[in-house]
């Protein structure tokens, strides 16, 4: 098996992990893309979602984990979640490790997604090479059109869950209070803070994301906005 014959598609946001550089150093053929689901596609139907211990806990607390698992299962036959890091960190982050293990149990038992632990980026890279080499003979397109849910309620919840610190629980409460996602997006900080359990600090973070000017705004548009505001 020649490593240069192996192909892995990597999400652009994984650059800072150091794993793409490790894969390149051993001769793997890499393609960097912005992936809508997962972090590494190692075969046509095999996608890997990599999570550090802290990121995994964060995604459990804000509800992102189960939404991600749903989309992984909807779009790939063989999704895998890699948990990278020292599990001793759990007790430093949360007083209740059972939340962590309860979530992992749900991923395995309800979503039927295997979990593979690795201690660091180097071992994650070795795992990815192994997964890729085992699936070398499988034919088909790596990149495919990601299915979009036709369920309006699911789409609304998913849209709100993209906001910082918002999981499905808070997304439901927002819709109960405001009725539609657009009314959530246009609500004031004080109005958002009235959502049960949300609080002012989280409301400010949400408004900051929604109102901060994007770096992608074209200069011509900036001038137009400036002229309008004169």
N, C-alpha and C positions, 0 to 999 in steps of 0.2 A: 504493500500500500504506500503510495507516494502522497505526502501531505499536501503538495501543491495541487493535487487533483481534487482535494476536498474543498468544499465551498460552504461558507457560513455568511448569512446576511445579518448585519449587526445594526441595532438601533443607534442613531447618532448620539443620543444622550448617554450611551455607555462609554464614550471616549474617555471620560474622566476616571472611570473605574480602573483603567490600566490593562484591562483584559484584551481589548483589540490589539494593543501593542505586543502583548504576550503571544497572541495567536499569529500575528504577522511574523514574529521572530522565529517561529518554527516552520514557516512557509505555507500556512493556510491561506487559501484564496478568499479574501474578505471583500464584502460589498457593504458600504455604509449607507444606510437609508433611514428615513424617519418612519419608523414602524408604528402603525396605529394600535397594534396589540403585540405584547411580548418584547423581549430584548434580543433574542438570538433565534434565527430560523436555521436549524441544522439539517433539515430534510423537508420535502414538500408538505408533510403533515405533522412535523415535529417542531414545536416552538418551546423556547425556554424563557421563563420569566425569572429574572435574578433579583433577589431581595436581600439586602443586608438585614441583620437582626433589628436594627433601629427602624429601617424603612418598613419591615414587615409589621412591627408593632404599631407604627404610625398608621399603616393601611388597615390594621384591625380596628384601631380606635375610631378612625373617621369613616369606616365602612367601605373603603375602596376595594379591599381584598376580595370580597365576594362578587362585586361587580366585575372585577378583572377576571376572576375564575369563570364567571358565566360567559364572558366574551371569548375567553380562551377555548372553552368547550364548544361554543357555537361555531367556531371558525377553524379549529384544528382537531384532528383525530387523536393526536398524541401530545397534549400539552404537559409540560413539566415545570414545577416550581423549585428553584434552587435557593436554599437558605444559606447565605454566606456569612461566616463570622463565628465568634465564640458565644455559645448559648448562655454562658455565665453573665453576659451583659443584660439578660432579661431582668435579673433581680436588681440591677442598677437603674433600670428604666421604669419598672412597674413593681408595685407592692403585691400584685396578684398574678403570679406566673400562670395560674390556671386559665386566665383569659387567652394567653398565648397558646397553650396546649389545646384548649377548647376549639380555638380557631383552626389549628392544624388538623385536629380530628375531623372538623367539618369539611375541610378541603379534601381530605382523603376519603371520608365515608360518603359524603353527599355529592361532591363534584367528581369523585373518582380520579383526582389528579395526584400523581406521585410527587412526593417531596424528597429532595436529595440535599443533605447538608454538606457544605464544604467549609474548611477553616479560613480560606483566604482566596484572593484573586488568582494566584498561581494554580491552585487546585481546581478552581472553577474553570480555568482555561483548559486544563487537562481533561476535565469531564466533558467539556464541549467538543474537544477533538475526538474523544472516545465515542460520544453520541453520533457525531458526524460520520465517523468511519464505519460504524455499525449500520448506518442508513445509506451508505454510499450507493448501493444498488437500486434504491427506490427511485423511480422515475416520476417526473411531473414538475410543474412550475412551483418554484419556491414562493414567489409573490403572487398573491391572488386577491381578487376583490373581496374585501371584508364585508361580511353580511351586516346589514343594518337592521336593527329591531323595528318591526312594524307596530309594536305595542306602544301606543301613545304614552301611557302611564310610565312605562319603563324608560322611554326616551326622555320624558320630563324629569324623572328622578335622576337619570344618568347625567343630564345637563347640569342640574343643581349640585350633584356630587363632585363635579369638576372644580367647584369653588373650594378655597382653602379651609380645611377643618370641617368640611361638610360630608357626612356619611348619609346613608339612606334614612336613618332615624330623623336627622335634622331636615333632610330634604322633604320628608313627609310633613313635618311640622310647618315648614315654610309654605308648602302648598295648601295646608289646612288654613293658614293665616291669610295668605295673599291670593290664593286661587289659581294663579298662572305664573310660570317662570319669569315672564317679562315684568310682572309687578314686583317680583323679588329683586330683579336686577335694577329696577328704578326706585326701589325703596330707599329711604334715608338710613343713615347709620342708627339713629335712635329707633326707627321703626323696626329694623332688623334685630336690634338688641332686645326687642320685646318678644321675640320667638323664644319659647320656653327652653332655658338652658344654654342659649346661644351666647349671651353676654356681650358687653360693649367691645372688649378687645378683639374677639373673633369677628364681630361686625365691622370693625375698622379695617381688618385685614381683607375682608371680602370687598369692601368699597374701594380699597386701595388697588386691588387687582382689576376691578371693573373700570376704575376712573383714571388709572395711570396711563399716560401716553405711550403707545407702543413704539419700539425702535423701528418697526417695519413701515411706519407711516411715511409715505413719500414726501419729499421736500416740497413738491408742487402743491400737494394737499395741505401741508403745513402753512404755506403762504396764503392759500385760500382761506383757511380757518382763521389765520391772523387778520386778514382783511375783513372777514365777517365780524370778528370780535372788536374791530376798531370803533 
